[in-house]
């Protein structure tokens, strides 16, 4: 029942919008009108205004909030929430979708395509189009299209969860074949460590200085980066410091992250890292400043929960293999689960995301829309 031409046309249309993180205004306006035409009551929250007040990178962008839609059902059943985010990563200015003879859709190669996460939005909208077109019975349907997901779900973190009735959610925001679903995702801690030393002339009196870069190097050599265990990673991804080659460096700044499927393990690794840097600084007479933020918090959904059982039923009905697993990637679902909504993240036709080689296919888009349709109308 999915209208392939309409589905692909709408996907390509949405690709044309420049919607990098914090620049979602145009696509949000487009989606509001689309949702209203489909019968949703639509509201936009103040997340954009609040983000602009506290995020330096917001710049002069027009504030854009999360879009929430409610579609009244016509049959018994619990409401279900469907979600996909509006923003894309960079480079995302001037995107254009090109389809080849095999139904593979790519960008021109100088930008991302934006299938992350426009493929998810397209699937959700097409499913509702199909429901209305064929008058298919369905319970209440809720939709949340967040902003700023690519910055650790900053938009959905600010959503008004008291307005959401659903206790189950399907987040269309995963790579891989349709039928894949992530039931667990990590805590992610981002951190910045400022190592403070003392400058001095490196040629005449280096003994009078305290080299912040040396302190940082000593600490780094004592840290196990990469896999700390099978569910936890530690990474220092950026280092900067010093003024020039003939000055003992008085500052070194390190930026990194810790991820773990267990929240307490993430915190344990952070405490270890802090201790190593504090000891290295103390041994050489320096000091450190530590900043960290828990961006998202780990969760796990059980295989026997109804949100998973429904997913598996629908996969079987549409002829795709259901494959559940864990992921070390975060999403808006981390915030949903934290706010009492039992959600899973499902594949929706995005491949090689966050690169200019990103692509989707017509077949994947159609299967994703069929999945959304089945999840919206499942009566068991």
C-alpha positions in Angstrom: 0.0 0.0 0.0 3.0 2.3 0.3 3.1 4.9 -2.5 6.7 4.6 -3.5 6.7 7.6 -5.8 5.2 9.9 -3.1 7.6 8.5 -0.5 10.8 9.1 -2.6 9.6 12.4 -3.8 9.0 13.7 -0.3 12.4 12.3 0.8 14.2 14.2 -2.0 12.2 17.3 -1.3 13.3 17.3 2.4 16.9 16.7 1.4 16.9 20.1 -0.4 16.5 21.9 3.0 19.6 23.2 4.7 19.1 21.8 8.1 22.4 21.5 9.9 22.1 21.4 13.7 20.6 24.7 15.0 19.5 25.6 11.5 16.2 23.5 11.3 13.8 26.5 10.8 12.9 25.8 7.1 12.4 22.1 7.4 10.4 22.6 10.6 8.0 25.0 8.9 7.6 22.5 6.0 6.9 19.6 8.4 4.4 21.6 10.4 2.3 22.1 7.3 2.7 18.5 6.2 1.6 17.2 9.6 -1.4 19.5 9.7 -2.5 18.3 6.3 -2.3 14.8 7.6 -4.7 15.6 10.5 -2.2 16.1 13.3 -2.6 18.8 15.9 0.9 20.3 16.0 2.9 22.3 18.5 6.4 23.7 18.6 8.1 24.0 21.9 10.7 26.6 23.1 13.7 24.3 22.9 15.3 26.5 20.2 15.0 29.7 22.3 16.5 27.9 25.3 19.3 26.5 23.3 20.2 29.8 21.8 20.5 31.3 25.3 23.1 28.8 26.3 24.9 27.4 23.2 27.6 29.6 21.7 27.5 27.7 18.4 23.8 28.7 17.9 25.0 32.1 16.4 22.4 34.1 14.6 20.3 31.1 13.5 16.5 31.5 13.9 15.5 29.5 17.0 13.6 26.3 16.2 11.9 24.0 18.7 10.9 20.4 18.7 7.8 19.5 16.7 5.1 17.5 18.5 2.1 16.1 16.7 -1.0 14.2 18.0 -3.3 12.2 15.7 -6.5 11.0 17.3 -7.0 7.2 16.8 -10.2 5.5 15.7 -9.7 2.2 17.5 -8.8 0.9 20.9 -5.1 0.6 21.8 -2.4 2.4 23.7 -0.9 5.5 22.0 2.6 5.0 20.4 5.2 7.6 19.8 7.2 7.8 16.6 10.3 10.0 16.3 13.1 11.1 13.9 15.3 14.2 14.2 15.2 17.2 11.9 18.9 18.2 11.9 21.8 16.9 9.9 25.6 16.9 10.4 28.0 19.0 8.3 28.6 19.4 5.5 24.9 19.9 4.9 24.5 23.1 2.9 23.3 22.8 -0.6 22.3 19.1 -0.4 20.8 17.5 -3.4 19.5 13.9 -3.8 20.5 12.0 -7.0 18.9 8.6 -7.8 20.6 6.1 -10.1 19.1 3.4 -12.3 19.3 0.9 -9.4 17.3 3.0 -7.0 20.3 4.1 -4.9 20.0 7.7 -3.7 23.1 9.7 -2.9 24.2 13.4 -2.6 26.4 15.0 -5.2 29.4 13.9 -3.1 30.2 17.3 -1.6 27.7 17.1 1.2 26.0 14.5 3.3 22.7 13.2 2.0 20.8 13.7 5.2 19.2 10.2 5.2 20.3 10.6 8.9 17.5 11.3 9.7 15.3 12.3 6.8 14.8 8.7 5.9 13.1 8.2 9.3 10.9 11.3 8.9 9.9 10.2 5.3 8.9 6.7 6.6 6.8 8.1 9.4 5.0 10.6 7.2 4.3 8.1 4.4 2.9 5.6 6.9 0.4 8.2 8.0 -0.4 9.1 4.4 -1.2 5.4 3.8 -3.4 5.1 6.9 -5.5 8.1 5.9 -5.6 7.1 2.2 -6.8 3.6 2.9 -8.7 4.4 6.1 -6.8 1.9 8.2 -7.9 1.7 11.9 -5.2 2.9 14.3 -4.9 4.0 17.9 -3.7 7.4 18.9 -0.4 8.3 17.1 2.1 10.7 18.6 5.1 12.1 16.6 8.1 14.0 17.9 10.6 15.5 15.5 13.4 16.9 17.6 16.0 19.5 16.8 19.7 19.3 17.7 19.9 15.5 18.0 23.4 15.5 16.5 24.6 17.5 19.5 23.9 14.7 22.0 20.1 15.1 21.7 20.1 18.6 23.1 16.6 19.2 21.6 14.8 16.2 23.0 16.5 16.8 26.3 14.3 19.9 26.6 11.1 18.4 25.3 7.9 18.6 27.5 7.4 15.0 28.4 4.3 15.8 30.4 2.5 16.4 27.1 3.4 12.9 25.7 0.9 10.2 26.4 2.7 7.2 24.9 4.7 4.9 27.1 6.3 3.2 24.1 8.3 4.7 21.3 10.0 3.8 18.0 12.9 6.1 17.1 13.7 5.8 13.4 17.4 6.6 13.6 19.7 3.6 13.0 21.9 2.4 10.2 21.7 -1.1 8.8 19.2 -3.3 7.1 15.5 -2.7 7.9 14.7 -5.0 10.8 17.7 -4.0 12.9 16.9 -2.5 16.3 19.0 -1.2 19.1 17.7 -2.1 22.6 20.5 -0.6 24.6 22.6 2.5 24.3 25.4 4.1 26.4 26.0 6.8 28.9 28.3 9.3 27.2 30.5 11.6 29.2 32.3 14.5 27.5 35.2 16.1 29.3 37.7 18.9 29.1 40.9 18.9 31.2 43.0 22.0 31.5 46.5 21.3 32.7 48.1 24.4 34.3 51.9 24.8 34.5 54.3 27.8 34.5 56.0 29.4 31.5 59.7 30.1 31.3 62.3 30.6 28.6 63.0 27.1 27.2 66.6 27.9 26.3 67.8 30.1 29.2 65.9 28.8 32.3 63.7 25.8 31.5 64.1 24.7 35.2 62.0 27.7 36.3 59.0 26.5 34.3 56.4 23.8 34.8 55.6 22.2 31.4 51.9 21.5 31.1 52.4 19.5 28.0 54.8 17.2 29.8 52.3 16.7 32.6 49.5 15.9 30.1 51.8 13.5 28.2 52.7 11.7 31.5 49.0 11.3 32.4 48.0 10.1 28.9 50.7 7.4 29.0 49.1 6.0 32.1 45.5 5.8 30.7 44.1 2.9 28.8 42.3 4.4 25.8 40.1 2.5 23.4 38.2 -0.4 25.0 38.3 -0.3 28.8 36.1 -3.4 28.8 33.7 -5.0 26.3 31.1 -2.3 27.0 33.2 0.8 27.7 35.4 3.1 25.7 37.7 6.0 26.6 39.1 8.5 24.2 41.1 11.7 24.3 40.4 13.1 20.9 41.9 16.6 20.9 45.0 18.2 22.5 46.1 21.9 22.3 48.5 24.0 24.2 51.7 26.0 24.3 52.5 29.4 22.7 55.7 28.7 20.7 58.7 26.4 20.6 61.0 28.4 22.9 58.6 28.8 25.8 57.9 26.2 28.4 54.1 25.5 28.0 52.0 26.8 30.9 48.7 25.3 29.6 47.5 22.2 27.8 43.9 21.5 27.0 42.5 18.0 26.4 39.1 17.1 25.1 37.6 13.6 25.1 34.7 11.3 25.9 33.8 8.1 27.8 31.1 5.8 26.7 29.6 2.8 28.5 26.5 0.6 28.4 26.7 0.7 32.2 26.3 4.2 33.7 28.4 3.3 36.8 31.2 2.1 34.6 31.4 5.3 32.8 31.6 7.2 36.1 34.3 4.7 37.3 36.5 5.5 34.2 36.0 9.2 34.7 37.2 8.9 38.4 40.2 6.9 37.2 41.1 9.5 34.6 40.8 12.4 37.1 43.0 10.7 39.6 45.8 10.0 37.0 45.8 13.7 35.9 45.7 15.0 39.5 48.7 12.8 40.4 50.7 13.7 37.4 50.1 17.4 38.0 50.9 17.2 41.7 54.2 15.4 41.0 55.4 18.3 38.9 54.0 21.3 40.8 51.2 22.0 38.3 47.4 21.8 38.7 44.4 20.9 36.7 40.8 22.2 36.0 38.3 19.5 35.2 35.0 20.0 33.3 32.6 17.1 32.4 29.1 16.7 31.3 26.9 13.6 31.2 25.4 14.1 27.8 23.2 11.0 27.7 22.5 8.2 30.2 22.6 4.5 29.4 19.5 2.3 29.1 18.5 -1.2 28.2 15.1 -2.5 27.0 14.3 -6.1 27.6 13.6 -8.5 24.8 10.3 -9.5 26.5 8.9 -5.9 26.7 5.9 -5.2 24.5 7.7 -2.5 22.5 10.1 -5.2 21.3 7.4 -7.9 20.8 5.4 -5.5 18.7 8.5 -4.7 16.6 9.2 -8.4 16.0 5.6 -9.2 15.1 5.5 -6.4 12.5 8.9 -7.4 11.0 7.5 -10.9 10.6 4.4 -9.6 8.9 6.3 -7.5 6.4 8.9 -10.2 5.7 12.0 -8.8 7.2 14.3 -10.4 9.8 14.2 -8.8 13.2 17.7 -8.4 14.6 18.1 -6.8 18.1 21.4 -5.7 19.5 23.2 -3.1 21.6 24.8 0.1 20.3 27.4 2.5 21.7 25.8 5.3 19.7 23.3 7.6 21.5 20.1 9.0 20.2 17.0 10.9 21.3 15.8 7.6 22.8 18.2 8.0 25.7 16.1 11.0 26.8 12.8 9.2 26.1 13.8 6.3 28.3 15.0 8.6 31.0 11.6 10.2 31.0 9.6 7.0 31.3 9.0 6.1 27.7 10.2 2.6 26.7 11.6 3.1 23.3 13.8 1.3 20.8 15.8 2.6 17.9 15.1 1.0 14.5 16.9 1.0 11.2 15.3 3.2 8.6 17.5 3.2 5.4 20.6 5.2 6.3 24.0 4.0 5.2 27.6 5.4 5.7 26.1 8.2 7.8 28.1 11.3 8.7 30.1 11.1 5.5 29.7 12.5 2.0 29.3 8.9 0.8 26.0 8.6 2.7 23.2 6.8 0.8 19.8 5.2 1.0 17.8 3.1 -1.5 14.2 3.2 -2.7 13.7 -0.3 -1.4 15.0 0.6 2.0 12.8 3.6 2.2 9.7 1.5 1.2 10.5 -1.2 3.8 11.0 1.5 6.5 7.6 3.0 5.7 6.0 -0.4 5.8 7.6 -1.0 9.2 6.2 2.4 10.5 2.8 1.5 9.1 2.8 -1.9 10.8 3.9 -0.4 14.1 1.2 2.3 13.9 -1.6 -0.2 13.1 -0.7 -3.4 15.0 -3.7 -4.5 16.9 -2.3 -7.5 18.9 
